[in-house]
Amino acid sequence: MGHAGFLAPSRFHPSPSPLTVNDPVAEPEIRARRATVDDLPGLHALWQRAGLPWDQLERFVTEFILVPNDDGLPLAAIGLQAEGDQGLVHSEAILPGQDEPMLRSALWERLRIIALNQGIARLWTLEDAAFWTSTFQPALAGDVESLK
């Protein structure tokens, strides 16, 4: 059977503490948060840079989680479309030149918390960056067919 995307492990739990940088110089915490309508200008620029259909994504702005810089502009963003107890992680965008693993870890931390709070039992993604393929397990076509 071929792969139809990636499925998060059946049990995913948030870490007990926020993601921080292990540096004795006390780096600021890297935190992700839900996007709001006020974030649209920054998200438009980020999505355009990532080659995503920004004009189609803007109506789903509240599905997005972002990691802002000190000025509140998004360094990274990813969407979470919830449908019942299933969730689709989609449309990742990261500003070039940033610490991608750190940003993805912060996004994943927030995704897990939101998924648990919304009662999502299973997360899916088609994102293919190494972080996501190592975090999610391959989903077989039969898994996807059982959802229809």
C-alpha positions as CSV (number, residue, x, y, z in Angstrom):
1,M,0.0,0.0,0.0
2,G,1.2,3.5,-0.7
3,H,1.4,6.3,1.8
4,A,-1.5,8.8,1.9
5,G,0.1,11.3,4.2
6,F,1.4,11.2,7.7
7,L,-0.4,10.4,10.9
8,A,0.6,11.6,14.4
9,P,1.3,9.0,17.0
10,S,-1.9,7.8,18.6
11,R,-0.9,9.4,21.9
12,F,0.5,12.9,21.8
13,H,0.9,14.9,25.0
14,P,2.1,18.5,25.5
15,S,5.4,18.9,27.4
16,P,4.9,20.1,31.0
17,S,6.8,23.4,30.3
18,P,7.1,25.8,27.4
19,L,9.9,25.4,24.9
20,T,12.9,27.4,26.0
21,V,16.4,27.7,24.6
22,N,19.1,26.0,26.8
23,D,21.5,28.9,27.0
24,P,22.9,30.4,30.2
25,V,22.5,33.9,28.6
26,A,18.7,33.5,29.2
27,E,17.4,33.6,25.6
28,P,13.7,34.6,25.4
29,E,11.1,31.8,25.2
30,I,10.0,30.8,21.7
31,R,6.2,30.6,21.9
32,A,3.6,29.9,19.3
33,R,0.1,31.4,19.5
34,R,-3.1,31.4,17.5
35,A,-3.2,33.9,14.6
36,T,-5.7,36.7,14.6
37,V,-7.1,39.0,11.9
38,D,-4.5,41.5,13.0
39,D,-1.8,39.1,11.9
40,L,-3.1,39.0,8.3
41,P,-0.6,41.5,6.7
42,G,2.4,39.6,8.1
43,L,0.9,36.2,7.2
44,H,0.2,37.4,3.7
45,A,3.9,38.2,3.2
46,L,5.0,34.9,4.8
47,W,2.6,32.8,2.7
48,Q,3.5,34.6,-0.5
49,R,7.2,34.0,0.2
50,A,6.5,30.3,0.8
51,G,4.5,30.1,-2.5
52,L,1.2,29.3,-0.7
53,P,-2.2,30.5,-2.0
54,W,-2.4,33.5,0.5
55,D,-5.6,34.8,-1.0
56,Q,-7.3,31.4,-0.2
57,L,-5.7,30.9,3.2
58,E,-6.7,34.3,4.6
59,R,-10.3,33.3,5.3
60,F,-8.9,30.5,7.5
61,V,-6.6,32.8,9.6
62,T,-8.0,31.6,12.9
63,E,-6.9,28.0,12.0
64,F,-3.3,29.2,12.0
65,I,-0.7,29.0,14.7
66,L,2.3,31.3,14.4
67,V,5.6,32.1,16.1
68,P,6.0,35.9,16.1
69,N,9.2,37.9,16.3
70,D,9.7,40.7,18.9
71,D,7.7,43.0,16.7
72,G,4.8,40.6,16.4
73,L,5.4,39.6,12.8
74,P,5.3,35.9,12.0
75,L,8.5,34.0,11.6
76,A,6.6,30.8,11.0
77,A,3.0,29.6,10.7
78,I,1.1,26.4,10.2
79,G,-2.6,25.6,9.9
80,L,-4.7,23.1,11.9
81,Q,-8.1,22.3,10.3
82,A,-10.3,20.4,12.8
83,E,-13.1,18.2,11.8
84,G,-14.7,16.3,14.7
85,D,-11.9,14.2,16.4
86,Q,-9.6,14.5,13.3
87,G,-7.2,17.4,12.5
88,L,-5.2,18.2,9.4
89,V,-1.9,20.0,9.9
90,H,-1.3,22.1,6.7
91,S,0.3,25.0,4.9
92,E,3.6,25.4,6.8
93,A,5.5,28.6,6.1
94,I,8.8,29.6,7.7
95,L,10.7,32.8,7.0
96,P,14.0,31.9,5.3
97,G,17.1,32.2,7.4
98,Q,15.4,31.3,10.7
99,D,16.0,28.4,13.0
100,E,13.6,26.0,11.4
101,P,13.9,23.1,14.0
102,M,13.3,25.5,16.9
103,L,10.3,27.1,15.1
104,R,8.8,23.8,14.2
105,S,9.2,22.5,17.8
106,A,7.3,25.6,19.0
107,L,4.6,25.1,16.4
108,W,4.3,21.4,17.3
109,E,4.0,22.2,21.0
110,R,1.1,24.6,20.4
111,L,-0.5,22.2,17.9
112,R,-0.6,19.4,20.5
113,I,-2.1,21.7,23.1
114,I,-4.8,23.0,20.8
115,A,-5.6,19.5,19.5
116,L,-6.0,18.1,23.0
117,N,-8.2,21.1,24.0
118,Q,-10.4,20.6,21.0
119,G,-10.7,16.8,21.6
120,I,-8.8,15.9,18.4
121,A,-7.8,12.3,18.7
122,R,-5.9,12.0,15.4
123,L,-3.7,14.4,13.5
124,W,-2.8,14.1,9.8
125,T,-0.5,16.0,7.6
126,L,1.0,16.1,4.1
127,E,3.8,18.3,5.2
128,D,7.1,16.6,4.2
129,A,9.8,18.4,6.0
130,A,12.1,16.1,8.0
131,F,10.7,17.4,11.3
132,W,7.1,16.4,10.4
133,T,8.0,13.0,8.9
134,S,10.0,12.1,12.0
135,T,7.1,13.3,14.3
136,F,4.3,11.7,12.3
137,Q,4.0,8.1,11.3
138,P,3.2,7.3,7.7
139,A,-0.5,6.7,7.1
140,L,-1.4,3.9,4.8
141,A,-4.1,4.4,2.2
142,G,-6.4,2.0,4.1
143,D,-6.2,4.4,7.1
144,V,-7.4,7.2,5.0
145,E,-10.1,5.1,3.3
146,S,-11.5,4.2,6.7
147,L,-12.2,7.9,7.3
148,K,-14.5,8.2,4.3
